[in-house]
């Protein structure tokens, strides 16, 4: 079995992110240079097209060329974020009901509190913002003397102005951003909306075409919400028989997944079926990486097992920890304390002392993902107990 890589194709699927692909290219450039300095290897990046870049690296005495391509769905994300203030508060009510009314919230809470508290944050923050606006409006209306209609107009004016101010400042609070994120999933009760199903099919075609090429490895990476999209894409390819046994090695790397936020919802039938199918096949090596230090993910939760769709012949994923506590220096951990979104992106960044996980060795090094991790034991702290009530896959 040849695990050497001279030429690799990487497809990266972002999470719920409205930003353009160049942001990921510049993040890779900066962090790869830092990791190369720390770890003692050479790596260089050049831009390639609107959605990608090319990486040349010399590691362990071997040279590797990697073509990196973003599979973008930022346009769908941006389209879901255009709600007015009133519509966003309506989303709050619908989303809260989707998770609370179905009993999903309590099951998620028992699984991991961190990502559930992150999900509750925009709900609480938006309520607090509305409360501040109401309070200020009542104060202004009460101190002024005049007709009731005038005071009512002033009250509404202050309330609207306050809510608009908070929305303009959402780059600091992230309340609207997170609310749109969770509402995007809750609106369809765990099912994929039609436009996302179309994009998943397009991504599958792109990956299938790469499998007909001459590269040694095709590596698909799904980060955050992109993890469950990657799972569905590769499950489709496997079911459709579009993975050649004599072509490039195909591997999946999921990072900081939030799969239970989707797969626990009643109508996530498609995702649950994909999880079951992908966990039992033998053509795709699937490594799942997370860390308890990331409060936005379901750390060390086997997404197949906790969803309740594991089959007797489950092989995947291989669940390991990025071990932030040991791989990041005390000084870096101090700088990142409280920066939850930055910690959620740490999987794509440099580590001071990598503990078996180095994003730039995986994506630009001379070994396949399977070759690098085939003999790595899963984390003994991984969570495999079923916590989901909705387990239908049809």
Secondary structure, DSSP 8 states (H G I E B T S, - for coil): ---B-SEEEEEEE--S--S-THHHHHHHHHHHHHHHHHHT-EEEEEE-STTEEEEEEEETTEEEEEEEEE---HHHHHHHT---HHHHHHHHHHHHHHHHTTTHHHHHHHH-HHHHHHHHHHHHHHHHHHHHHHHHHHHHHHHS-S-HHHHHHHHHHHHHHHHHHHHHTHHHH-HHHHHHHHHHHHTTTTS--HHHHHHHHHHHHHHHHHTTSS-SEEEEEEETHHHHHHHHHHHHHHHTT---TTS-EEEEEEES--THHHHTSTTTHHHHHHHHHHHH-SSEEEEEEE-TT-TTS-TTB-HHHHHT---TT----EEEE--HHHHS-HHHHHHHTT-HHHHHTGGGS--SS-SS--HHHHHHSSB-HHHHHTT----TT-B-----S-----
